[in-house]
Amino acid sequence: MIHEILPVGMLQCNCSVFGDEQSWEAMVVDPGDDIARVLQIVTRHGLTVTAIVITHAHIDHIGGAQKLKQATGAPVYSKPR
């Protein structure tokens, strides 16, 4: 299991990248608005993002999720209201 945590966006909230070392698939949780750094981690580990998860509605998470979805094609999941 690959797990990296990085503070992202203007609010410096933690983003987590979880990767499976057998399938090389990754899930990004709360990507924030620093997608270049997130993608560097994904690339460094040879991962493919297959899911983006938003745990709360900070504006930087919502905007970051959209940018990461555009870059990877991965679906975005959030808690239903």
N, C-alpha and C positions, 0 to 999 in steps of 0.2 A: 504494500500500500504506500503510495506516495501522498504526502500531505504537506502542503506549504501554506503559510499564512502571511499575508502582507497587508499593511494599512494602505487604503486607497481613497482617492477622492478628497474633496475639500473638508469633509468631516473626519477623515482618517479612520473610518470604520474598517474592521478586519474583513478581508476577503480570504476565502479558503479555496484551494485547488486540491481536489482529491483525485488521484489517478490509480487505476488498476494495472499492476505490472504484468498481468497475463493478457488482458484484452487491449491494453493501451488506450482505454477510454477514460475520459475525465468528466468530472462534474465540478462546476465552478459555483460557489455559494457567495452571494452578495458581491458581484464584481466591481461595484463602484465605478468611478469615471477615470480609470487608469488602465484602459484595455491593453495598451502596448506592454505594460509590465506583466499583466496576466498572460498575454500571448507569449511573452518571452519564457515564462515558466513552463507553459504547455509545450512549446517548441523544444526547450532544453531537455525535457523528459520524453519527447517523442510521442506525445499524447494527442488524441482527437477528442475535442469537447463534444459530448453527446447530451449534456443537460446543463442548464443554467437555472439556479434556484435563487429566488429572492425571499428573504425571511422577514423583511420589513420594508416599508415604503419610503425610505429616504430618497430624495430626488436623484442623488448621485447613483443609487443602486438601480433605479428604474432606467435612467439614461444609459448607464453602463451596460445593463442587460441588453438593451436594444442594440448598442454598438457591438457587443460581443456576439449577439445573434446574427447580425449582418456579416461579421467576420468569419463565423464558423458554421452558420446554418442550424445550430443546435436550438431545440425548443426551450422556452422560458416557462418555469413553473413558479407559482406563488401560492401563498395560503389563500384559500377562498374567503370571501367576506362573509 
